[in-house]
Amino acid sequence: MPDHSVVVIFSYPARVFSRDVNFPYHENPDLYYFSGYKEPNAVLLIFKESQSSGRNKPYKELFFVQKRDPDQETWTGKRMGVENVKSKLGFDLVFEGSAFKHFPIDLTKFDKVIFGGLPADITDDPDDSADLFDLIGAFKEKAGFPEDFDGQILQTLVSISQAPYMYLPQIKGYLKERMATNIKLNKNEIANEILASTDSAGYLAATQKIKDMRLNTSLFSHFTGALREIKTPEELVLMRKAIQISSMAHAEVMKAIQPSMSELEIQGLQEYVHKKYGAEYVGYPSIVGAGNNGCTLHYEENTKTKIGNDMVLMDVGAEYHGYSADITRTVPSTGKFTPNQKAIYDLVYQAQEEIYKLCKEGTLFESLNLKATEVLAAGLIKLGIINSKDSVTRYYPHGCSHHLGLDVHDRSNYESLKENMVITVEPGIYIPENSPCDKKWWGIAVRIEDDVRIGKDKCELLSYLAPRKSEDVEKKIAEKSVLDHFVLPELPVNQPGK
């Protein structure tokens, strides 16, 4: 942290699922990372230099949390409260959220107030004077936010400031598109300086202004990315467990899969295995796409009632104690790949094998996707699906890797690989119906996604329990499953109740 700075981290808001029922609560991973706290309506302040005020001894951390409330706890479960946050999470200065507004700390006196952005759609609970709405309001007042502050504009500018100069034409197009419909952004001084820049000096001068702001989210992204991209030994224990659970689920579903199954049934089997091994949640909405459905990258409906003879793409990962796996397997429901399916599958596998050779300390992160693109393009040309390497993005439209951890797309500065980073390796080919190639390839979608730990000289494959090679996938499908005899009685149809 720079001198005379403070970092401010809020909890995530609770979100409504349906009318008066909320989604299961998920903490802001940054707050969880720095505190272990998992409840809403909280704010943590971390100071560069020791602070002092009134009767409190010098401190570098202040934590404001939601109060104990026996009536609410009857409905929604026990809260930690101030004393438990002190004793169990190790904080010295902890107060109920209502104390934040009047706490004697003037954040306008700090050279940098570093925070991770503010949600714009938080409503005020009239029965709670210390909910997230009130905490954010108190923060804005203490930090001297201007009345016309717009968090969305700030986040847009911060995202731009992190992009290299080589992308200036795309950045200008992105800005023009948004400025056309956003009056505030259209009048923003820095946005206009970026649009007017004609060389790297002008662009860097404009983006440096973003990085130098007193109310600063750019530094927050940089600091937390640098910390969270390197996994500690304790984190690796939890990540290995999450990934092993997910790998076992994929392997078990391979053994159980049948053409008569639905996409939702396959999803249910995956998530049942997660729960059986103790995973609390999935790390992201499960994707189970049979046939052409697999060509939709984030297909989440999973509504096909019978997968038939289609190949099935399953992108499903467990979340264990906050840490997420991210694994994809593509399997033939019949037990055998057709020659065309196998040709595409083996090409994706080949790309993955080549990428693994680069997964070691010192490799530039962007090199991974360059290698994936190179191998997939050459293979698709050889198969006659494309005519030039420039066309590969039609069938391979995403990057091949991202960081993994408390978020499925975890925080990182995405520069070079370092020891104990955990990343995905996920090349893929998707050939939707009516593509400009031979009809025999239509509806084939293959992604193979694994989770690896970066080492000094090579990577460690963490998701090894789920077979990857086409021959090994077919062998696993031929095995008996513990779920083979899981048959439920038929439901009565249109029968009146008793």
N, C-alpha and C positions, 0 to 999 in steps of 0.2 A: 504494500500500500504506500502511496506517496505521503510525505509529511502533511500533518494537519488534515487528515482525511477520516471519514467514517463510512462504514458499509452498513446498509440497512436492508434487511431481508424479511419479507412478509410471508405469512402462511398463504396457501391457496384458499380461494373461497369454496364453500360448499355449493353444489349445483343441483338444481331441481330435476328430478327424473320424471315425475308426474304429479302435478298439483302440489300436494303437501308432503310428498315423499322425495327424499334426496337420493342421488347416486351414492354408492359407497364412497366415503371420503378418502381422497388421496392427497397427501401432503406435498407441498412444494419441495421437490427433491433437493434444492439448494438449502432450504431450512433444515430438512432432515439430515443432510450431509454434515452440516456444521453443529447440529444440536441433538439429534435423535428424537426431537419432538414431532408428534404425529397428529396434532389437533389443529382445528381452525382458529381464527381470531387471535393471532399472535404476531409479534414483531421482535426481531433480534437486531441489536446494534453492536457493531464491532469497531473499536477505535484504534487508530495507529498509536497514539500516545495515551498514557494514563490520564484519566479524568478524575475530578473531585467535585463534590457538591454536598453541602449541608453536613448531615451526620454520617453519610456514607464514606467508607474508606475508599482510597483510590481504586479505580476500576478501568478495565478495558472492554468490558462486555456489559450490556444491559439487556434483559430479556423480559418482555411483557407478554403474559399468557392469559388464557381465559380462566375465569374463576371457577371454583367448585360450586355446583348448584344441584343439591339433592333432588329437587323436583325434575329438572331436566335429565339428570343422570338415571332416573327411573326409566326414562324413555329411550335414551340414546347411549347409555353406558357411562362408566366411571371416567372422570377427568383427572388428570394428574394434579393440577393445582400448583400453587407456588412452592409449597414445601417439598412435594415429590420431585419437581423439576430441579430444586436445589440438591436434594439427597441422591436422586437416581441419575440425573443427567450432569451433575457436577457444576452447576452455575452458582456463583456467589450472590449476585444481585438480580433477584427475580421479583417481579411485581405483577399484580393483576392488571389487565389491560386498561382499566379505567384510570390508572395512575399515569399513563403515558402523556395524556394531554397536559397535565399540570407538572410533569417532572421538570426540574430546573436544568434543562440542557438547551442551548441555543445553537441549532445546526447551521444558522447563517454565518457563524464565525469560522466554519471549516472551509478550507480551500477547495476540497472535493467532497461532495456527498455522492457516494457510489451506491447504486441500487439497480435492481434487475428489471426495471419497468413496472408500471402500475396498471392493473386491469381497469378497463374503462366502463365496465357494465356491472359494477357492484351496487346492490341496492341496500338501503338503510333499514335495519330492523328497529322499529320504534320502541321495542321492549328491551333493547340491549344498547346501552350507551358506550360499549367497548367492542362492538363488532368490527369487522374488517373495514367497513365504510368509515367508521369513526377513527380507527387507527390511521388509515390513509389520510383522512382529513387533517388529523393532528400533525402528521408527518409533513404534509405540504405546508402547513402554517409554520412549523418549527424550522423548516429548511428554506423558507422564503420563496416558494414556487410563485412564478408570475401568474396572474389571473388567466391569461390566455394560453397557459401551458397545455400542450397537446401531446400526450404520451405516444399516440400512434405515429405522429410525424417524427418524434424523436427516434422511435424504433426503426422507422424507414431509413432515416439518415444514418443510424448506427450500422444497420445491415449493409448499406452502401459503403460506409467507411472501411469495412472489413474486406471489400473486394479489391483485387489488384488492378492497377492502371490498365492492364491489357484488356479488361472488360469494359472500358469506358463507353464504347458505342452501345453496348447492351444496357449499361447503367443509365445512359441518357434516354434511351427508349423507355425504360422502366419508369424513370422520373416523369417524362412527358405524359405518359399514360395516366399517371396518378394526379399530376398537377392539373390536368384537364378537368377533373371532377372534384378537386379539393382546393378551395379558395385559400385556406391557410397555408397549405403547402406551396401553392402557386406564388404566394407573397414571401415565402421563407428565403432569407438572405443566402444561407448556405446552399440550399437547393439550386438557387439561381446561379451561384458561383460555380457549382459543379456543371451545370448545363453550359455555362460560358467558357469552361476550361478547354483549351486546345492542345495542351501538352501535359506531361506528367507533373511538372512543377506546379501548374495551376490546380490540377486535380488533387495533388498531395497537400497543397496549402489549404484547400477547401475542406478536405476530410480531416486534416489535423485540427481544425476548429472544432469538429465534432468530438475528437478525442480529448480536447482541452477544456470542454465544458465543465462548469462547476457542478451542475446537476448531471451526473455522468453515469450512463448505462454501458458505455463502450468499455470502460475499465472493468466493470463487473463481469461482462462476458469474457474478457481476457483473463482475469484472475481466476475465476471459477473454472474456466476451460483448462487452464494450466494445472490446476489442482486435480480436478476430477478425471482428466484424461489418463493419469497415472494411478493404477489401482494399488492400494495398500495390501499387505498380506491378509489382513482381516476381510477386506472386500473380496479378494480372490477366493477365499473360502466360500463365501456366500454365492459368488458368481458361478463357481464350479458346481455348486449344489443346484442352482437354478438351471444350468445348462444340462447337467446330467438328468435331472427330472424331465426336461423337455425332450432330450434325446431318447430316453426310455419310452416316452409317450409316442414319439414318431415310430420307433421300432415296433411297439406293440400294435399300433394301428396298421402298420404294414402287414403284420401277421393276421390281423382280423378283417382286413378290407374285403368287401364282396360287392359285385355289380349291383346287388339289390339295395345297397345302402343309400341313404341320402347324404347330402353335404352336411346337414345339421347333425346327423347321427355321428359322422366322423368327427366333427367338432366336439361333440359331447364325449366321445371316447377319449380324445386327446385330453380334454380338460378334466375328465374323471381320473385319469392317471396322474395328472398334476396334483389333484386334491389328495389322492391316495398316498402320495409321497410327501404331502405337507405343504405344498405351494399354496399361498393365500389367494392369488389372483392370476390372471393372464397379464403379460406385460403390455399387450396391445390387443385390439379386437382380432379374433382369430379369422384367418383367411383360408377357406377351403373351396377351391374352384375346380370343378370337373370340366374337362374339354375346353371349349371356347371361353368359359367363365374364368379360367386361369390366365387369360390374356388381359384381364382387367387387374392392374397391379395391386390396387387396394380394394379388391372385391370382398365385401364383408357381409353381404346378404345371406349367403350360404343357403339358398332356398331351393336348389334343385333336389327334387324328391327321389330321384333315382339316378345314380351316376352311370349306370349301364357299363359299357365297355370303354368308357373314356379314361384317359389318364387324369390323375387328380393331383393338383398342386396344393400342398398344405403348408402354409406359413403360420406356424403356431409356436408361441413361446410362453413359458411360465414366469411368473414373478414370485421370487422367494425372498422374504424379509426386505422387500423394497428393490431388489436387484432383478433385472430382466434378462432372460435369454431371448434369442431371435434365430430361429432355425426354420429352414424350408426344405421339404423333400417333395419330389414329384414321383408318383408311383402309378404303375398300371393296375387298374382294378382287377384285370383278368389274371394277373400274376406274371405276364410276359409282355415286354415291350414289342410293338410291331417294328419292322425294319426302319420305317420312317421316324417313329418316336425315338428309337434307339440312336439313330444318326444324330438327331438334335440333342438328345440327352448326353451322349458321349462327347459332343462338341462342348457343351457347357461344362462338363466334368474336366475336360482337357484345359479349358480356360482357367478353371479354379486351381488345377494343379500348377499351372504356370504362375499364377498370382502368389501361391504359397511360397514360391522361391524368393519373392521380394519381401515377404513379411518378416522383416528383421530390423533392428535398430539402424537408423540413419536413412532409410528409404523415404523419399518424398511421398506424402500421402497420395498425391495426384497420379503418381506412377502406377498405382494399382489399377486404376480404371483405364489408363492408357494401355496397359498390358491386356486387360480384359477385352477392350475394343479391338485391339490388334488381332488377338486369337479368334474372336468371334467373327470378325469381318472376313478373315482368310477362310474360315470354315464355311461360312454362308456362301462365299463366292465359289468355293469348291463344290458345294452342293447345288449350285445354280439358282439359289434363292435371291441373291443380289448380284449386280454386275460390277459394282465398285465399292471400295471400302467406305466411301462417304455415305452410303445408303444404310450402313449398319444400324444407325440410331432408329430406323423405322421398326426394327425388331428387337433392339436392345436400348430402351429409352431411359434407363436410370444408371446411376453410378453403382460401382460394385462393392463399396465398403462404407461403413460408418462406425463410429464409436458406440460402445455398449456399456451399460451400467445401471445407475438409478433411473435413467431415461433410456428407452429403447434406442432412440437417437441421442446418444449421450453428449454432454458438453465436452468440447475440445476446441483447440485453436486450429486443428486440421493442417498442421505443417508437416513435420517429419515424424516418422515412427520412432517410439522410444520403448525401452524395456518396460514390461508390465502394463502397457496399454492393452485393452481388449477390444477387438474390432470384429466386424462381420466380413465375410468374403462371399459375395452373392451374385455371380454373373447369371444372366438369364437370357432366354430367347422366347419371344411371344409372337405367334403368327396368327392373328385373328382371321376369321372368315372374311372372304372377299379381298384378301391381300393381293397385291400384284405379283404373284408367283404361282407356280404350279399348284393346282387345287389339292394335290395329295398332302401338302403341308398345312392346309388350313386347320385351325383349331388346336394346333399343337402349342402348348405352353410349358416351358421347363425353367424352373429356377432351383438351383442347389445352393443353399445358404448355410454356412457354418460359422462358428464363433471361435476365434483364435486369440491366444495371448502372445504378444510380441516378445521375443527374446533377443539376446545380444546378436546371435548368429542365425537363428531360425525361429519359427513359430511353434507354439504348442497347440495342437488341435484339441479343443475342449469338448466338442460335440461328437466325439468319436464313437459313441454308443449307438448312433443312428447310421446305418449303412449308407454310403454315398455312391459307390461304383455300381453301374447298371447290373452287373452279374450278381453282386452282393445284395442288391435290392430284391432281385428275383428270388434269391435263396431265402431271404428273410420272409418274403410273402408266402413261401411254401411251408414255413414252419407253423405249428399249431399255436393258437392263441388261447390264453386264459379266458378270453371274451367270446370264444366260439360258441359256447353253450349258454350265453346270456340271452335267453329268450323270454320275453314278457308275454303274459296272456293278452289275447285280443280285447280291445275295448268294446263294450256294447254300443251298437249303433242305433240312435234314435229311440232308445228305451227310456220311458219315464222313470224318475227316481222313486224310491219307496217312501 
